[in-house]
Amino acid sequence: MQSFTLGIKYLFIDLIGGIIRWPFWWYTSGLRYFLGWAFRTVAGYGQTIGVGVWVKNIFVPMYGQNDWQSRIISFFFRAVNIVGRSLVLLLWSAIILLTVLVYLAIPALTVYYFLYHLLGSYG
């Protein structure tokens, strides 16, 4: 008799309760964890490509050349580099944002397609 009650407990509390709790977890704790991952990913990639370092050193002449021609060349070279790296960072941020939007849409799309296929065969 005890194994029967354990089986009922597993079926109703653990299995069905987990299915009912899943969307709430997905949009609360799971979303917080996923957004933390997204922010850490973008910030880490920003540090990897070093946009801040290029901005900080935009007026520093390259290779220790202090004449005005070298300063102008260094400035424009770094400006182009900053723009290019910023565009890459913007593209990466857009990809991560798209990933977050897909994360948000997965449960809704799952329910929609489940009901579509369930009710579509009868109508």
N, CA, C and O atoms as CSV, one atom per row, in Angstrom:
chain,resi,resn,atom,element,x,y,z
A,1,MET,N,N,0.809,-1.194,0.000
A,1,MET,CA,C,0.000,0.000,0.000
A,1,MET,C,C,0.858,1.265,0.000
A,1,MET,O,O,0.473,2.286,-0.571
A,2,GLN,N,N,2.020,1.188,0.645
A,2,GLN,CA,C,2.873,2.360,0.714
A,2,GLN,C,C,3.432,2.717,-0.667
A,2,GLN,O,O,3.563,3.899,-0.983
A,3,SER,N,N,3.760,1.736,-1.485
A,3,SER,CA,C,4.267,2.038,-2.819
A,3,SER,C,C,3.183,2.675,-3.681
A,3,SER,O,O,3.482,3.494,-4.549
A,4,PHE,N,N,1.933,2.306,-3.446
A,4,PHE,CA,C,0.823,2.922,-4.171
A,4,PHE,C,C,0.710,4.403,-3.811
A,4,PHE,O,O,0.535,5.243,-4.693
A,5,THR,N,N,0.809,4.722,-2.536
A,5,THR,CA,C,0.717,6.129,-2.132
A,5,THR,C,C,1.927,6.928,-2.609
A,5,THR,O,O,1.802,8.103,-2.953
A,6,LEU,N,N,3.093,6.294,-2.631
A,6,LEU,CA,C,4.266,6.986,-3.182
A,6,LEU,C,C,4.101,7.243,-4.671
A,6,LEU,O,O,4.508,8.287,-5.180
A,7,GLY,N,N,3.500,6.284,-5.362
A,7,GLY,CA,C,3.241,6.470,-6.794
A,7,GLY,C,C,2.255,7.585,-7.054
A,7,GLY,O,O,2.445,8.380,-7.974
A,8,ILE,N,N,1.202,7.656,-6.255
A,8,ILE,CA,C,0.217,8.729,-6.380
A,8,ILE,C,C,0.855,10.076,-6.052
A,8,ILE,O,O,0.612,11.073,-6.732
A,9,LYS,N,N,1.678,10.091,-4.997
A,9,LYS,CA,C,2.374,11.326,-4.623
A,9,LYS,C,C,3.272,11.791,-5.759
A,9,LYS,O,O,3.296,12.974,-6.096
A,10,TYR,N,N,4.008,10.856,-6.345
A,10,TYR,CA,C,4.881,11.226,-7.450
A,10,TYR,C,C,4.073,11.767,-8.618
A,10,TYR,O,O,4.447,12.773,-9.221
A,11,LEU,N,N,2.968,11.106,-8.940
A,11,LEU,CA,C,2.178,11.516,-10.096
A,11,LEU,C,C,1.570,12.901,-9.895
A,11,LEU,O,O,1.703,13.769,-10.758
A,12,PHE,N,N,0.913,13.109,-8.774
A,12,PHE,CA,C,0.168,14.351,-8.603
A,12,PHE,C,C,1.017,15.508,-8.094
A,12,PHE,O,O,0.872,16.633,-8.572
A,13,ILE,N,N,1.878,15.257,-7.157
A,13,ILE,CA,C,2.627,16.360,-6.554
A,13,ILE,C,C,3.876,16.680,-7.364
A,13,ILE,O,O,4.096,17.833,-7.736
A,14,ASP,N,N,4.683,15.686,-7.637
A,14,ASP,CA,C,5.956,15.951,-8.296
A,14,ASP,C,C,5.796,16.194,-9.797
A,14,ASP,O,O,6.287,17.197,-10.316
A,15,LEU,N,N,5.126,15.300,-10.485
A,15,LEU,CA,C,5.043,15.409,-11.937
A,15,LEU,C,C,4.093,16.517,-12.369
A,15,LEU,O,O,4.494,17.433,-13.087
A,16,ILE,N,N,2.850,16.442,-11.941
A,16,ILE,CA,C,1.873,17.451,-12.354
A,16,ILE,C,C,2.189,18.802,-11.710
A,16,ILE,O,O,2.048,19.846,-12.348
A,17,GLY,N,N,2.617,18.779,-10.447
A,17,GLY,CA,C,3.014,20.031,-9.806
A,17,GLY,C,C,4.198,20.684,-10.503
A,17,GLY,O,O,4.251,21.908,-10.628
A,18,GLY,N,N,5.145,19.873,-10.957
A,18,GLY,CA,C,6.282,20.419,-11.696
A,18,GLY,C,C,5.872,21.023,-13.023
A,18,GLY,O,O,6.409,22.049,-13.441
A,19,ILE,N,N,4.914,20.383,-13.688
A,19,ILE,CA,C,4.424,20.927,-14.961
A,19,ILE,C,C,3.693,22.240,-14.731
A,19,ILE,O,O,3.808,23.166,-15.534
A,20,ILE,N,N,2.945,22.323,-13.644
A,20,ILE,CA,C,2.221,23.562,-13.343
A,20,ILE,C,C,3.184,24.662,-12.893
A,20,ILE,O,O,3.004,25.824,-13.257
A,21,ARG,N,N,4.202,24.309,-12.109
A,21,ARG,CA,C,5.159,25.316,-11.617
A,21,ARG,C,C,6.146,25.768,-12.682
A,21,ARG,O,O,6.734,26.841,-12.543
A,22,TRP,N,N,6.350,24.994,-13.735
A,22,TRP,CA,C,7.384,25.293,-14.727
A,22,TRP,C,C,7.249,26.673,-15.359
A,22,TRP,O,O,8.249,27.388,-15.426
A,23,PRO,N,N,6.057,27.097,-15.834
A,23,PRO,CA,C,5.996,28.441,-16.434
A,23,PRO,C,C,6.294,29.549,-15.437
A,23,PRO,O,O,6.887,30.567,-15.795
A,24,PHE,N,N,5.887,29.355,-14.185
A,24,PHE,CA,C,6.184,30.381,-13.184
A,24,PHE,C,C,7.690,30.475,-12.949
A,24,PHE,O,O,8.225,31.577,-12.832
A,25,TRP,N,N,8.373,29.347,-12.879
A,25,TRP,CA,C,9.825,29.369,-12.722
A,25,TRP,C,C,10.478,29.984,-13.949
A,25,TRP,O,O,11.425,30.762,-13.830
A,26,TRP,N,N,9.970,29.632,-15.141
A,26,TRP,CA,C,10.564,30.094,-16.396
A,26,TRP,C,C,10.578,31.615,-16.477
A,26,TRP,O,O,11.552,32.204,-16.946
A,27,TYR,N,N,9.495,32.257,-16.019
A,27,TYR,CA,C,9.392,33.710,-16.121
A,27,TYR,C,C,9.834,34.441,-14.863
A,27,TYR,O,O,9.771,35.670,-14.838
A,28,THR,N,N,10.276,33.755,-13.827
A,28,THR,CA,C,10.775,34.442,-12.629
A,28,THR,C,C,12.250,34.112,-12.420
A,28,THR,O,O,13.121,34.849,-12.884
A,29,SER,N,N,12.534,33.033,-11.740
A,29,SER,CA,C,13.924,32.679,-11.422
A,29,SER,C,C,14.722,32.338,-12.671
A,29,SER,O,O,15.878,32.740,-12.803
A,30,GLY,N,N,14.115,31.605,-13.577
A,30,GLY,CA,C,14.815,31.246,-14.810
A,30,GLY,C,C,15.137,32.464,-15.654
A,30,GLY,O,O,16.222,32.554,-16.228
A,31,LEU,N,N,14.201,33.403,-15.735
A,31,LEU,CA,C,14.429,34.631,-16.502
A,31,LEU,C,C,15.512,35.485,-15.858
A,31,LEU,O,O,16.344,36.064,-16.557
A,32,ARG,N,N,15.506,35.569,-14.530
A,32,ARG,CA,C,16.551,36.338,-13.835
A,32,ARG,C,C,17.928,35.739,-14.105
A,32,ARG,O,O,18.885,36.467,-14.369
A,33,TYR,N,N,18.027,34.408,-14.038
A,33,TYR,CA,C,19.302,33.743,-14.330
A,33,TYR,C,C,19.718,33.976,-15.779
A,33,TYR,O,O,20.888,34.237,-16.058
A,34,PHE,N,N,18.759,33.882,-16.703
A,34,PHE,CA,C,19.069,34.040,-18.127
A,34,PHE,C,C,19.485,35.470,-18.446
A,34,PHE,O,O,20.412,35.685,-19.227
A,35,LEU,N,N,18.802,36.460,-17.842
A,35,LEU,CA,C,19.200,37.854,-18.069
A,35,LEU,C,C,20.575,38.146,-17.486
A,35,LEU,O,O,21.351,38.909,-18.063
A,36,GLY,N,N,20.878,37.537,-16.335
A,36,GLY,CA,C,22.224,37.682,-15.781
A,36,GLY,C,C,23.274,37.128,-16.724
A,36,GLY,O,O,24.332,37.729,-16.916
A,37,TRP,N,N,22.973,35.969,-17.317
A,37,TRP,CA,C,23.887,35.388,-18.302
A,37,TRP,C,C,24.052,36.327,-19.493
A,37,TRP,O,O,25.166,36.522,-19.978
A,38,ALA,N,N,22.944,36.911,-19.970
A,38,ALA,CA,C,23.001,37.790,-21.137
A,38,ALA,C,C,23.860,39.023,-20.853
A,38,ALA,O,O,24.699,39.394,-21.673
A,39,PHE,N,N,23.657,39.657,-19.703
A,39,PHE,CA,C,24.454,40.841,-19.357
A,39,PHE,C,C,25.926,40.486,-19.175
A,39,PHE,O,O,26.802,41.231,-19.615
A,40,ARG,N,N,26.204,39.356,-18.532
A,40,ARG,CA,C,27.606,38.943,-18.366
A,40,ARG,C,C,28.255,38.635,-19.706
A,40,ARG,O,O,29.437,38.921,-19.898
A,41,THR,N,N,27.509,38.061,-20.626
A,41,THR,CA,C,28.047,37.731,-21.942
A,41,THR,C,C,28.402,38.995,-22.721
A,41,THR,O,O,29.487,39.089,-23.294
A,42,VAL,N,N,27.502,39.950,-22.741
A,42,VAL,CA,C,27.775,41.200,-23.481
A,42,VAL,C,C,28.911,41.972,-22.826
A,42,VAL,O,O,29.785,42.495,-23.519
A,43,ALA,N,N,28.909,42.049,-21.500
A,43,ALA,CA,C,29.983,42.777,-20.802
A,43,ALA,C,C,31.327,42.082,-21.008
A,43,ALA,O,O,32.343,42.746,-21.215
A,44,GLY,N,N,31.336,40.776,-20.953
A,44,GLY,CA,C,32.583,40.040,-21.167
A,44,GLY,C,C,33.105,40.206,-22.580
A,44,GLY,O,O,34.312,40.335,-22.787
A,45,TYR,N,N,32.204,40.203,-23.558
A,45,TYR,CA,C,32.649,40.404,-24.935
A,45,TYR,C,C,33.145,41.826,-25.139
A,45,TYR,O,O,34.089,42.060,-25.893
A,46,GLY,N,N,32.498,42.786,-24.455
A,46,GLY,CA,C,32.974,44.174,-24.531
A,46,GLY,C,C,34.381,44.313,-23.980
A,46,GLY,O,O,35.189,45.070,-24.518
A,47,GLN,N,N,34.679,43.585,-22.907
A,47,GLN,CA,C,36.041,43.606,-22.366
A,47,GLN,C,C,37.004,42.859,-23.276
A,47,GLN,O,O,38.170,43.236,-23.391
A,48,THR,N,N,36.531,41.814,-23.916
A,48,THR,CA,C,37.398,41.038,-24.800
A,48,THR,C,C,37.862,41.855,-25.996
A,48,THR,O,O,39.042,41.829,-26.346
A,49,ILE,N,N,36.942,42.579,-26.624
A,49,ILE,CA,C,37.351,43.353,-27.794
A,49,ILE,C,C,37.952,44.702,-27.410
A,49,ILE,O,O,38.537,45.374,-28.259
A,50,GLY,N,N,37.820,45.109,-26.160
A,50,GLY,CA,C,38.562,46.247,-25.627
A,50,GLY,C,C,38.174,47.605,-26.157
A,50,GLY,O,O,39.051,48.426,-26.425
A,51,VAL,N,N,36.896,47.872,-26.319
A,51,VAL,CA,C,36.474,49.186,-26.802
A,51,VAL,C,C,36.894,50.272,-25.809
A,51,VAL,O,O,37.331,51.348,-26.217
A,52,GLY,N,N,36.765,50.000,-24.527
A,52,GLY,CA,C,37.124,50.995,-23.517
A,52,GLY,C,C,38.591,51.385,-23.552
A,52,GLY,O,O,38.934,52.546,-23.328
A,53,VAL,N,N,39.449,50.427,-23.830
A,53,VAL,CA,C,40.886,50.713,-23.901
A,53,VAL,C,C,41.185,51.611,-25.098
A,53,VAL,O,O,42.001,52.528,-25.003
A,54,TRP,N,N,40.521,51.345,-26.228
A,54,TRP,CA,C,40.736,52.176,-27.413
A,54,TRP,C,C,40.229,53.603,-27.177
A,54,TRP,O,O,40.861,54.569,-27.605
A,55,VAL,N,N,39.090,53.729,-26.497
A,55,VAL,CA,C,38.550,55.065,-26.211
A,55,VAL,C,C,39.460,55.815,-25.251
A,55,VAL,O,O,39.706,57.010,-25.421
A,56,LYS,N,N,39.960,55.107,-24.239
A,56,LYS,CA,C,40.822,55.750,-23.244
A,56,LYS,C,C,42.119,56.264,-23.877
A,56,LYS,O,O,42.656,57.280,-23.436
A,57,ASN,N,N,42.619,55.590,-24.885
A,57,ASN,CA,C,43.900,55.950,-25.490
A,57,ASN,C,C,43.760,56.627,-26.846
A,57,ASN,O,O,44.704,56.605,-27.637
A,58,ILE,N,N,42.613,57.227,-27.136
A,58,ILE,CA,C,42.398,57.785,-28.474
A,58,ILE,C,C,43.351,58.947,-28.784
A,58,ILE,O,O,43.713,59.136,-29.946
A,59,PHE,N,N,43.763,59.725,-27.788
A,59,PHE,CA,C,44.649,60.860,-28.040
A,59,PHE,C,C,46.113,60.553,-27.752
A,59,PHE,O,O,46.951,61.451,-27.841
A,60,VAL,N,N,46.441,59.321,-27.411
A,60,VAL,CA,C,47.832,58.935,-27.148
A,60,VAL,C,C,48.474,58.580,-28.484
A,60,VAL,O,O,47.930,57.760,-29.224
A,61,PRO,N,N,49.609,59.173,-28.807
A,61,PRO,CA,C,50.241,58.852,-30.092
A,61,PRO,C,C,50.770,57.419,-30.109
A,61,PRO,O,O,51.244,56.906,-29.095
A,62,MET,N,N,50.681,56.789,-31.267
A,62,MET,CA,C,51.113,55.401,-31.405
A,62,MET,C,C,52.629,55.347,-31.604
A,62,MET,O,O,53.226,56.235,-32.213
A,63,TYR,N,N,53.218,54.307,-31.086
A,63,TYR,CA,C,54.639,53.986,-31.264
A,63,TYR,C,C,55.575,55.084,-30.748
A,63,TYR,O,O,56.734,55.151,-31.159
A,64,GLY,N,N,55.081,55.943,-29.850
A,64,GLY,CA,C,55.935,56.957,-29.246
A,64,GLY,C,C,56.290,58.106,-30.180
A,64,GLY,O,O,57.192,58.888,-29.880
A,65,GLN,N,N,55.604,58.217,-31.294
A,65,GLN,CA,C,55.849,59.315,-32.228
A,65,GLN,C,C,55.048,60.529,-31.775
A,65,GLN,O,O,53.823,60.461,-31.678
A,66,ASN,N,N,55.723,61.630,-31.500
A,66,ASN,CA,C,55.053,62.799,-30.949
A,66,ASN,C,C,54.883,63.941,-31.947
A,66,ASN,O,O,54.454,65.023,-31.546
A,67,ASP,N,N,55.196,63.752,-33.208
A,67,ASP,CA,C,54.990,64.833,-34.164
A,67,ASP,C,C,53.506,64.908,-34.536
A,67,ASP,O,O,52.755,63.966,-34.282
A,68,TRP,N,N,53.091,66.006,-35.128
A,68,TRP,CA,C,51.674,66.239,-35.362
A,68,TRP,C,C,51.105,65.294,-36.402
A,68,TRP,O,O,49.926,64.949,-36.320
A,69,GLN,N,N,51.893,64.862,-37.378
A,69,GLN,CA,C,51.404,63.924,-38.390
A,69,GLN,C,C,51.073,62.569,-37.751
A,69,GLN,O,O,50.045,61.966,-38.060
A,70,SER,N,N,51.928,62.109,-36.880
A,70,SER,CA,C,51.700,60.822,-36.209
A,70,SER,C,C,50.497,60.893,-35.282
A,70,SER,O,O,49.748,59.924,-35.155
A,71,ARG,N,N,50.312,62.028,-34.637
A,71,ARG,CA,C,49.146,62.183,-33.759
A,71,ARG,C,C,47.847,62.135,-34.559
A,71,ARG,O,O,46.874,61.512,-34.133
A,72,ILE,N,N,47.833,62.789,-35.712
A,72,ILE,CA,C,46.631,62.778,-36.547
A,72,ILE,C,C,46.355,61.370,-37.059
A,72,ILE,O,O,45.215,60.910,-37.012
A,73,ILE,N,N,47.381,60.683,-37.546
A,73,ILE,CA,C,47.215,59.314,-38.041
A,73,ILE,C,C,46.743,58.400,-36.914
A,73,ILE,O,O,45.848,57.581,-37.122
A,74,SER,N,N,47.324,58.525,-35.739
A,74,SER,CA,C,46.930,57.703,-34.587
A,74,SER,C,C,45.482,57.952,-34.201
A,74,SER,O,O,44.740,57.013,-33.914
A,75,PHE,N,N,45.079,59.225,-34.196
A,75,PHE,CA,C,43.710,59.546,-33.833
A,75,PHE,C,C,42.716,58.908,-34.801
A,75,PHE,O,O,41.759,58.263,-34.373
A,76,PHE,N,N,42.939,59.087,-36.103
A,76,PHE,CA,C,41.988,58.541,-37.070
A,76,PHE,C,C,42.007,57.015,-37.092
A,76,PHE,O,O,40.959,56.390,-37.252
A,77,PHE,N,N,43.158,56.420,-36.939
A,77,PHE,CA,C,43.240,54.961,-36.878
A,77,PHE,C,C,42.452,54.426,-35.683
A,77,PHE,O,O,41.709,53.453,-35.806
A,78,ARG,N,N,42.619,55.066,-34.537
A,78,ARG,CA,C,41.893,54.611,-33.343
A,78,ARG,C,C,40.404,54.907,-33.462
A,78,ARG,O,O,39.583,54.120,-32.991
A,79,ALA,N,N,40.044,56.024,-34.082
A,79,ALA,CA,C,38.624,56.340,-34.259
A,79,ALA,C,C,37.938,55.287,-35.129
A,79,ALA,O,O,36.833,54.846,-34.815
A,80,VAL,N,N,38.588,54.887,-36.217
A,80,VAL,CA,C,38.036,53.843,-37.082
A,80,VAL,C,C,37.950,52.521,-36.321
A,80,VAL,O,O,36.969,51.788,-36.451
A,81,ASN,N,N,38.957,52.225,-35.542
A,81,ASN,CA,C,38.966,51.004,-34.749
A,81,ASN,C,C,37.835,51.013,-33.710
A,81,ASN,O,O,37.184,49.990,-33.499
A,82,ILE,N,N,37.604,52.141,-33.074
A,82,ILE,CA,C,36.533,52.254,-32.077
A,82,ILE,C,C,35.175,52.060,-32.736
A,82,ILE,O,O,34.323,51.351,-32.200
A,83,VAL,N,N,34.966,52.679,-33.885
A,83,VAL,CA,C,33.692,52.544,-34.589
A,83,VAL,C,C,33.472,51.083,-34.998
A,83,VAL,O,O,32.382,50.545,-34.804
A,84,GLY,N,N,34.480,50.453,-35.552
A,84,GLY,CA,C,34.349,49.055,-35.967
A,84,GLY,C,C,34.070,48.119,-34.809
A,84,GLY,O,O,33.195,47.257,-34.894
A,85,ARG,N,N,34.807,48.288,-33.737
A,85,ARG,CA,C,34.602,47.428,-32.561
A,85,ARG,C,C,33.255,47.697,-31.911
A,85,ARG,O,O,32.621,46.773,-31.402
A,86,SER,N,N,32.812,48.939,-31.919
A,86,SER,CA,C,31.495,49.252,-31.358
A,86,SER,C,C,30.378,48.625,-32.189
A,86,SER,O,O,29.380,48.157,-31.642
A,87,LEU,N,N,30.549,48.617,-33.503
A,87,LEU,CA,C,29.550,47.968,-34.355
A,87,LEU,C,C,29.496,46.468,-34.108
A,87,LEU,O,O,28.417,45.874,-34.092
A,88,VAL,N,N,30.657,45.856,-33.915
A,88,VAL,CA,C,30.686,44.421,-33.610
A,88,VAL,C,C,30.014,44.157,-32.269
A,88,VAL,O,O,29.263,43.192,-32.131
A,89,LEU,N,N,30.278,45.006,-31.284
A,89,LEU,CA,C,29.640,44.855,-29.976
A,89,LEU,C,C,28.132,45.070,-30.077
A,89,LEU,O,O,27.364,44.377,-29.410
A,90,LEU,N,N,27.706,46.012,-30.894
A,90,LEU,CA,C,26.277,46.242,-31.108
A,90,LEU,C,C,25.624,45.035,-31.775
A,90,LEU,O,O,24.519,44.644,-31.398
A,91,LEU,N,N,26.285,44.450,-32.745
A,91,LEU,CA,C,25.770,43.250,-33.402
A,91,LEU,C,C,25.658,42.100,-32.409
A,91,LEU,O,O,24.655,41.386,-32.401
A,92,TRP,N,N,26.673,41.912,-31.575
A,92,TRP,CA,C,26.643,40.848,-30.576
A,92,TRP,C,C,25.525,41.098,-29.568
A,92,TRP,O,O,24.856,40.156,-29.143
A,93,SER,N,N,25.316,42.349,-29.182
A,93,SER,CA,C,24.235,42.677,-28.257
A,93,SER,C,C,22.872,42.383,-28.884
A,93,SER,O,O,21.963,41.914,-28.198
A,94,ALA,N,N,22.726,42.651,-30.164
A,94,ALA,CA,C,21.467,42.345,-30.858
A,94,ALA,C,C,21.220,40.841,-30.906
A,94,ALA,O,O,20.081,40.398,-30.755
A,95,ILE,N,N,22.262,40.058,-31.114
A,95,ILE,CA,C,22.121,38.600,-31.120
A,95,ILE,C,C,21.701,38.099,-29.743
A,95,ILE,O,O,20.841,37.225,-29.634
A,96,ILE,N,N,22.301,38.646,-28.700
A,96,ILE,CA,C,21.932,38.242,-27.340
A,96,ILE,C,C,20.497,38.678,-27.031
A,96,ILE,O,O,19.755,37.928,-26.398
A,97,LEU,N,N,20.094,39.872,-27.464
A,97,LEU,CA,C,18.725,40.329,-27.268
A,97,LEU,C,C,17.740,39.415,-27.986
A,97,LEU,O,O,16.687,39.091,-27.437
A,98,LEU,N,N,18.064,39.003,-29.187
A,98,LEU,CA,C,17.221,38.061,-29.930
A,98,LEU,C,C,17.120,36.733,-29.178
A,98,LEU,O,O,16.055,36.116,-29.151
A,99,THR,N,N,18.209,36.298,-28.578
A,99,THR,CA,C,18.194,35.067,-27.774
A,99,THR,C,C,17.271,35.219,-26.573
A,99,THR,O,O,16.545,34.282,-26.238
A,100,VAL,N,N,17.281,36.369,-25.923
A,100,VAL,CA,C,16.386,36.611,-24.782
A,100,VAL,C,C,14.934,36.608,-25.242
A,100,VAL,O,O,14.074,36.058,-24.554
A,101,LEU,N,N,14.649,37.206,-26.384
A,101,LEU,CA,C,13.278,37.214,-26.899
A,101,LEU,C,C,12.802,35.805,-27.240
A,101,LEU,O,O,11.639,35.473,-27.010
A,102,VAL,N,N,13.680,34.984,-27.780
A,102,VAL,CA,C,13.330,33.588,-28.052
A,102,VAL,C,C,13.063,32.866,-26.741
A,102,VAL,O,O,12.123,32.077,-26.650
A,103,TYR,N,N,13.876,33.125,-25.727
A,103,TYR,CA,C,13.666,32.527,-24.412
A,103,TYR,C,C,12.285,32.885,-23.872
A,103,TYR,O,O,11.595,32.031,-23.316
A,104,LEU,N,N,11.882,34.134,-24.034
A,104,LEU,CA,C,10.574,34.565,-23.545
A,104,LEU,C,C,9.432,33.939,-24.336
A,104,LEU,O,O,8.356,33.711,-23.783
A,105,ALA,N,N,9.642,33.660,-25.606
A,105,ALA,CA,C,8.572,33.162,-26.467
A,105,ALA,C,C,8.404,31.645,-26.414
A,105,ALA,O,O,7.360,31.142,-26.829
A,106,ILE,N,N,9.376,30.913,-25.928
A,106,ILE,CA,C,9.313,29.450,-25.974
A,106,ILE,C,C,8.073,28.882,-25.280
A,106,ILE,O,O,7.386,28.071,-25.901
A,107,PRO,N,N,7.736,29.247,-24.039
A,107,PRO,CA,C,6.539,28.654,-23.424
A,107,PRO,C,C,5.248,29.014,-24.159
A,107,PRO,O,O,4.383,28.156,-24.337
A,108,ALA,N,N,5.107,30.252,-24.582
A,108,ALA,CA,C,3.891,30.659,-25.284
A,108,ALA,C,C,3.753,29.908,-26.606
A,108,ALA,O,O,2.664,29.450,-26.949
A,109,LEU,N,N,4.840,29.782,-27.342
A,109,LEU,CA,C,4.787,29.047,-28.602
A,109,LEU,C,C,4.528,27.563,-28.381
A,109,LEU,O,O,3.849,26.919,-29.180
A,110,THR,N,N,5.069,27.027,-27.299
A,110,THR,CA,C,4.826,25.622,-26.983
A,110,THR,C,C,3.350,25.367,-26.725
A,110,THR,O,O,2.784,24.411,-27.254
A,111,VAL,N,N,2.727,26.210,-25.922
A,111,VAL,CA,C,1.297,26.059,-25.633
A,111,VAL,C,C,0.475,26.279,-26.898
A,111,VAL,O,O,-0.469,25.534,-27.159
A,112,TYR,N,N,0.821,27.282,-27.676
A,112,TYR,CA,C,0.086,27.563,-28.906
A,112,TYR,C,C,0.123,26.376,-29.862
A,112,TYR,O,O,-0.919,25.942,-30.351
A,113,TYR,N,N,1.307,25.852,-30.128
A,113,TYR,CA,C,1.399,24.747,-31.077
A,113,TYR,C,C,0.816,23.455,-30.518
A,113,TYR,O,O,0.309,22.629,-31.277
A,114,PHE,N,N,0.880,23.270,-29.200
A,114,PHE,CA,C,0.233,22.109,-28.599
A,114,PHE,C,C,-1.274,22.170,-28.826
A,114,PHE,O,O,-1.884,21.192,-29.258
A,115,LEU,N,N,-1.876,23.336,-28.527
A,115,LEU,CA,C,-3.317,23.491,-28.731
A,115,LEU,C,C,-3.684,23.464,-30.214
A,115,LEU,O,O,-4.738,22.944,-30.581
A,116,TYR,N,N,-2.842,24.010,-31.049
A,116,TYR,CA,C,-3.099,24.009,-32.493
A,116,TYR,C,C,-3.180,22.580,-33.020
A,116,TYR,O,O,-4.090,22.252,-33.782
A,117,HIS,N,N,-2.252,21.742,-32.626
A,117,HIS,CA,C,-2.261,20.378,-33.113
A,117,HIS,C,C,-3.317,19.526,-32.413
A,117,HIS,O,O,-3.846,18.587,-33.006
A,118,LEU,N,N,-3.620,19.840,-31.181
A,118,LEU,CA,C,-4.659,19.103,-30.464
A,118,LEU,C,C,-6.036,19.421,-31.016
A,118,LEU,O,O,-6.825,18.516,-31.287
A,119,LEU,N,N,-6.325,20.689,-31.182
A,119,LEU,CA,C,-7.644,21.099,-31.651
A,119,LEU,C,C,-7.745,21.127,-33.169
A,119,LEU,O,O,-8.847,21.057,-33.712
A,120,GLY,N,N,-6.631,21.228,-33.852
A,120,GLY,CA,C,-6.646,21.265,-35.303
A,120,GLY,C,C,-7.110,19.964,-35.924
A,120,GLY,O,O,-7.675,19.975,-37.017
A,121,SER,N,N,-6.888,18.854,-35.263
A,121,SER,CA,C,-7.308,17.574,-35.813
A,121,SER,C,C,-8.810,17.382,-35.695
A,121,SER,O,O,-9.378,16.536,-36.385
A,122,TYR,N,N,-9.473,18.163,-34.819
A,122,TYR,CA,C,-10.916,18.036,-34.665
A,122,TYR,C,C,-11.690,19.091,-35.460
A,122,TYR,O,O,-12.893,18.945,-35.679
A,123,GLY,N,N,-11.024,20.119,-35.879
A,123,GLY,CA,C,-11.762,21.208,-36.532
A,123,GLY,C,C,-11.345,21.305,-37.929
A,123,GLY,O,O,-11.843,22.158,-38.664
